[in-house]
Amino acid sequence: MKNESAKIEPLRPKRPCPECGRASARETYPFCSPRCKAIDLNRWLSGAYAIPVKEEEEEDDPQRGEPG
């Protein structure tokens, strides 16, 4: 048998840690350590990260100049 281990591809590509840039670890993917994972979680929970939301305009908005 030939060396088949060279043909095996990892399920997830190796990526740098989004917090510090070091190589990610399998146990804490995509982070390199539990510390970086906790830092990111804290940012989400404290509201440092926010998903932008577009407020819907009311149909009868008098500033648009359209008859309502």
Protein Blocks (a to p, Z undefined) as FASTA:
>chain_A
ZZfklmpccfbdcdddfklopacdfklocbfbfklmmmmmmmmmnomaccdddddddfkl
cknopaZZ
